[in-house]
Structure formats: structure tokens, C-alpha cells
Amino acid sequence: MPRRAPAPGLFCARSFWASRGVGYRCHVSAPQPELLTVTDLRVTLQTARGPADALRGISFALQRGDTVGLIGESGCGKSITALALMGLLPDGAQVSGSIRLAGQELTTLDETALCRLRGNRIGMVFQEPMTALNPLHTVGRQIAEPLRLHKGLSGTAARAEALRLLQRVQLPQAEQRLDAYPHQLSGGQRQRVVIAIALACGPDLLVADEPTTALDVTIQREVLDLIAELVAEDGMGLLLISHDLGVMAQTVQRLLVMYGGTVVESGPTAAVFERLAHPYTRGLFAARPRLGLKRGTRLATIPGRVPELADMPRGCPFAERCGLVIDACRAADPPPVPVGLAHEARCLRVDA
Amino acid sequence: MNEVLLAVDNLSKRYKLPRENLLAAAPEVQALAGVSFTLRAGKSLGVVGESGSGKSTLARLVMALEKPSTGRVVLDGLDLHALPPEALRQARSKLQMVFQDPYGSLDPRRSVGQTVAEPLAVLHGASRAEQRERAVEALDAVGLRAADLAKYPHEFSGGQRQRIAIARALITRPKLIVADEPVSALDVSVQAQVLNLMQDLQDRFGVTYLFISHDLAVVDLVCDEVIVLWQGRIVEQGPPERLFTAPEHPYTRRLLAAVPGIAGMAGMPQNVPSPLPRSP
């Protein structure tokens, strides 16, 4: 299959920056109001070991057409952030701070209001398409469901729209596939169906949580291209969650690096990868096996392990594993330090 | 030059699919078609390819978990699939396997000690005392402590669980370890720890790896030789430094092109010196 040219400006971070010459687009100077504003979001989960602070004050903003990536390892809070946005946190979770979607506060909405939002104004794509889809219903019926529910379309109209969506996500033989069941499709095809469902109601925001982790590399590339293309066409905002630095480098404009429930570094993707201001970002980057390393090269590792949420130490969450740690790191949570245009790191030792 | 440890000769496997028509013959799928290669002792062979390319079928045949349709697997001079059952059971201590998912491959109701010592108990009928002694040895080799023997898998992180799985594989002092996507389910920093550990074990004990992965960068780092599988056939074979810089087969090129890389970005540093202390 011939590779499609990437959508200009959005798919490839490199061409995005190049097409705008020098300097990065800055959120503050943009004329339009922000689509999504998250301010000082804190989430406390009830666990067997007592309350655990899963998110400890996350702030970021996203406009239409923006692509933002959340990167980090298991337990850093990236998926909790996505669940909080969609109001899908587990029972007993306490939320403080604010999440505003186009001016509307989401943290105080009740379940009925959230149901009207999910799948309608916020589209979701999850990691494992086999579990995201219902094995007992045809693909067509599952795509039609949000259309009938949120848009009130009739059966025939919803089916026609489902067909259009399947064509839009470039599923081959879309017409026959409307009546197929998920098990009759391959992993990549199933993920295309999940994307079609997410896009059905023309959402303002697409949240994709590890959308390609379960797919083969060649399929991963096709699915990422498709997401980038659709986001560019519809002018949605994209929040992409992944642990894969390579995927991020190619897909998003801005990157938030998460660790221990906080954003430790945030900035334009190219700038983050160039500067690697936070020691954790540096550690992640160095630990990545990459093509062309000499056989037998030892990868740099980050010593220790991610601290348990329930007994997160005072101060910088990365202090215990950091080679640059000083006493001040353990005294209080480091404030964000600007290290470039729209680029900051929560680290006292950025200049070390 | 090291001696050949594993020789796979013209290996094929066909699976029968469910009958579609009562009167017609059941359709078959050719999972592996005429695969041959040799692997020298103390070296690592990488197998790359996508879902359905035959990687896992190859692993199961080499592990003698299934019979091939045609072809031979010769490990250390023994034709595995021609051995009588008892001799095959004895031969099994020479080959061990590490699986992808350290959450699924350890029994949650068995202590680490029981899990790690199980191959010894089954294959050698070793005494309790010997089992314990060897289990402590194996745990030590993977950087875990004797005190961990009494714990259960849920008390460990993903990376530690994969260490336990590796300890279980090491305990019979195998010649060959078949590792099926051993780091795919792990976080980046943990992945690095496990890859380093696997390389250390090779240096210390001279283990040979058949390393199955979809991640070309991982294979490039660990393997001396790589085979690329596509629809059950080897389409290209060679040392990684050649295969990944000058691929000849279009499929290898396509695989390489799909690898998301940061290297393509302008001004990217290729090797960043780490400020972090080396892990013990």
C-alpha cells in the first residue's frame, strides 16, 4: 500500500515547525478562546492502602487543531488524566481543580450531563480495540449507536452515516464491513472502527489513550497518520497518550512529560527533545533502545522504581532516582522553571 | 568459532482451520514454510516480523511444544521432534522460555520460590534443599534477593516479574532461551534494565537466545544475526548492522520505514550523555 503524504503541519512535528519558520506558536497570543483548559487538576483515589494522590496539580490548555501528547511510564497519571477529562474516574475518586471544555466546567457536571458529552463532544480511542468493541454487535450498529443516541438519527440515516464514517477511516470494502462482527476484522481494522465511533458525532476533542500500542509497527504508522489527518481536517483538539517517544515525536506539537502525578516538563515537542531539560526526560530518552546502537551497548537505566502513589515522598517525586538531587529537591515540590519559549521544567537543577 | 547449538532445517507447519463445508476438506493455513537457520552457542538470533508472520509458531516448534508438519529442529545434536517422550523430557532442561506478559506468565497463587524452582522439581526431581539453593542462585543472578522467595507475584513490579520469569528460565542452566517479546510489555526505563540483564547473563553463563520481537531497535541491540519472517518464510537474513542499514527485501524496508523515530527531527542529538548514575 503506498504511503500517503503526511498532512502538512500536523502529522510531522518537523514540517510543522519548518512551515512556520522560526519560533513556536504560543498559546497566550492566540486569538481564539481555548478549547480545553485544565487548571490545577488534582485527583485522589481510594486504594486499599488509603488515599493516594494520583494527580497532584496538572495544568495545560489545548486549542482547536492543537495536538498535545502526555508521555510517561506506568503509574505516572497519564491515563487518570484522560479518565478525569471524560468523567470516568473510579468510584470514590476526589477531584479538585478545574477542567473547562469550551468554557463549560466539567468537574461539577452530573452523570447525565457527562453522558451527553462523552462520545458527542469528546471522542475516545482506547488501546485495545478488541475490548473496546462489543463482540456481539455488528460494526455498523456500534458506529450508529452514538449517532442515534446523541444526534437522534433514525436507523437508516444512522446506517448511511456509519457507512460514510467507515469510508472516511479508509476501511476497505466499507459497505460489506458494516455487517461484520469485530472478530472478523484484523487489529488495525478494528482500531479504524473505534476511530470511526469516536468521530461519529464530530467531537471537539479526541482523547486517544495508547491507540497503537497493541498494533504492529506498519499498522501503527497507518493509524497514526489517519488520526493526524482526521484531526487536521476537522480541526479537533487531540490529546494523545503514549509511552512511546517516537510516536510522540511524529504526532504531536506539544508534549507534557508526566512523572508521579505531576507534569515535570512541558513544551513544544521539538524543543523538549532538543533540550531534555528535566533529568527524568533525559533518563527516558537515554533508556530507549534505538536503531544503530552497537551490539552489546548497555542502555542507560534509571535506577530505582516509580514511587507508590500512596507514599509519594515530599518534594520532587523524581528526587530518589535522580543523579542531580540536592537537599532542596526533597524540601518542597519544585516550581516550574521556564527553559525556553512556552517550555518549562519542574526542576531546581535545570542548569546543572 | 563457537559450535552450532541449534539447527533448524526446512521447518514447516500447517494448521487446519475449521471446516466451512461439511463435504469439503478443511482449509489449511501455512504458518511456517521451509524455514532453515543455524544458531551458534553463546550468540543471539533475532526473529522479526508482524502478527501472523509465523514468529510464535517458530518458537513453539523450537520449544517442541508442537510437532512440525515437515522439517527438523536439532538442539545440541538431538533431533527434538524425533526423540522418544522420556528423552524429550530430559532434553527440555536445555531449553527454556521467557514470555511477553510477566503478569500472565506467573501463577498468582504460587510463591516466587515455587515458581522459580518448578522446572527443577519437574525435570530433575531435585530435593527441596537443592531446589531452594538453586532458586536463591537464580534469583541472585537476576538481581533479586533470597528474601523474595516467599513473596507472591503481585508484590512485584512488571520489571521485577520479568526478572522472576528469567530466573525460572535460568534455573535448569539451559543452553537455549527462547524469549518471545520479553520486553514489549515493559516501560521504557524498565525495558532497558531487562535488556541489560539479558546481555549480562549471556556474558556470564554463555546462554544462547532466540529472541523474538517486533521492535527492530531491541533486536538491533541484542542480536548477532537477524531473520525477517513474512508469511511464514524467511525473506531476509543477516547481521543487524547490514540488515538495518542496507535492507534488500522490500518488506524489511517497509518495516524499517514504519519505525517511529525521533532521529528524523532536525537538530536531534543522537546520543545524549545520561546524568544518571549507573544502576547497580
Boltz contact constraints between the chains, C-beta under 6 A:
constraints:
  - contact:
      token1: [A, 14]
      token2: [B, 265]
      max_distance: 6.0
  - contact:
      token1: [A, 14]
      token2: [B, 266]
      max_distance: 6.0
  - contact:
      token1: [A, 73]
      token2: [B, 187]
      max_distance: 6.0
  - contact:
      token1: [A, 74]
      token2: [B, 187]
      max_distance: 6.0
  - contact:
      token1: [A, 216]
      token2: [B, 50]
      max_distance: 6.0
  - contact:
      token1: [A, 216]
      token2: [B, 51]
      max_distance: 6.0
  - contact:
      token1: [A, 217]
      token2: [B, 258]
      max_distance: 6.0
  - contact:
      token1: [A, 218]
      token2: [B, 258]
      max_distance: 6.0
  - contact:
      token1: [A, 221]
      token2: [B, 258]
      max_distance: 6.0
  - contact:
      token1: [A, 245]
      token2: [B, 262]
      max_distance: 6.0
  - contact:
      token1: [A, 246]
      token2: [B, 260]
      max_distance: 6.0
  - contact:
      token1: [A, 246]
      token2: [B, 261]
      max_distance: 6.0
  - contact:
      token1: [A, 246]
      token2: [B, 262]
      max_distance: 6.0
  - contact:
      token1: [A, 247]
      token2: [B, 260]
      max_distance: 6.0
  - contact:
      token1: [A, 249]
      token2: [B, 262]
      max_distance: 6.0
  - contact:
      token1: [A, 249]
      token2: [B, 265]
      max_distance: 6.0
  - contact:
      token1: [A, 250]
      token2: [B, 260]
      max_distance: 6.0
  - contact:
      token1: [A, 270]
      token2: [B, 265]
      max_distance: 6.0
  - contact:
      token1: [A, 273]
      token2: [B, 262]
      max_distance: 6.0
  - contact:
      token1: [A, 274]
      token2: [B, 267]
      max_distance: 6.0
  - contact:
      token1: [A, 279]
      token2: [B, 275]
      max_distance: 6.0
  - contact:
      token1: [A, 283]
      token2: [B, 276]
      max_distance: 6.0
  - contact:
      token1: [A, 284]
      token2: [B, 188]
      max_distance: 6.0
  - contact:
      token1: [A, 285]
      token2: [B, 272]
      max_distance: 6.0
  - contact:
      token1: [A, 286]
      token2: [B, 272]
      max_distance: 6.0
  - contact:
      token1: [A, 286]
      token2: [B, 274]
      max_distance: 6.0
  - contact:
      token1: [A, 287]
      token2: [B, 188]
      max_distance: 6.0
  - contact:
      token1: [A, 287]
      token2: [B, 189]
      max_distance: 6.0
  - contact:
      token1: [A, 287]
      token2: [B, 192]
      max_distance: 6.0
  - contact:
      token1: [A, 288]
      token2: [B, 188]
      max_distance: 6.0
  - contact:
      token1: [A, 289]
      token2: [B, 217]
      max_distance: 6.0
  - contact:
      token1: [A, 289]
      token2: [B, 218]
      max_distance: 6.0
  - contact:
      token1: [A, 289]
      token2: [B, 221]
      max_distance: 6.0
  - contact:
      token1: [A, 290]
      token2: [B, 217]
      max_distance: 6.0
  - contact:
      token1: [A, 291]
      token2: [B, 217]
      max_distance: 6.0
  - contact:
      token1: [A, 291]
      token2: [B, 220]
      max_distance: 6.0
  - contact:
      token1: [A, 291]
      token2: [B, 244]
      max_distance: 6.0
  - contact:
      token1: [A, 293]
      token2: [B, 221]
      max_distance: 6.0
  - contact:
      token1: [A, 298]
      token2: [B, 196]
      max_distance: 6.0
  - contact:
      token1: [A, 299]
      token2: [B, 192]
      max_distance: 6.0
  - contact:
      token1: [A, 299]
      token2: [B, 196]
      max_distance: 6.0
  - contact:
      token1: [A, 300]
      token2: [B, 274]
      max_distance: 6.0
  - contact:
      token1: [A, 301]
      token2: [B, 192]
      max_distance: 6.0
  - contact:
      token1: [A, 301]
      token2: [B, 193]
      max_distance: 6.0
  - contact:
      token1: [A, 301]
      token2: [B, 279]
      max_distance: 6.0
  - contact:
      token1: [A, 302]
      token2: [B, 189]
      max_distance: 6.0
  - contact:
      token1: [A, 302]
      token2: [B, 276]
      max_distance: 6.0
  - contact:
      token1: [A, 303]
      token2: [B, 279]
      max_distance: 6.0
  - contact:
      token1: [A, 305]
      token2: [B, 157]
      max_distance: 6.0
  - contact:
      token1: [A, 323]
      token2: [B, 275]
      max_distance: 6.0
  - contact:
      token1: [A, 323]
      token2: [B, 276]
      max_distance: 6.0
  - contact:
      token1: [A, 323]
      token2: [B, 277]
      max_distance: 6.0
  - contact:
      token1: [A, 324]
      token2: [B, 275]
      max_distance: 6.0
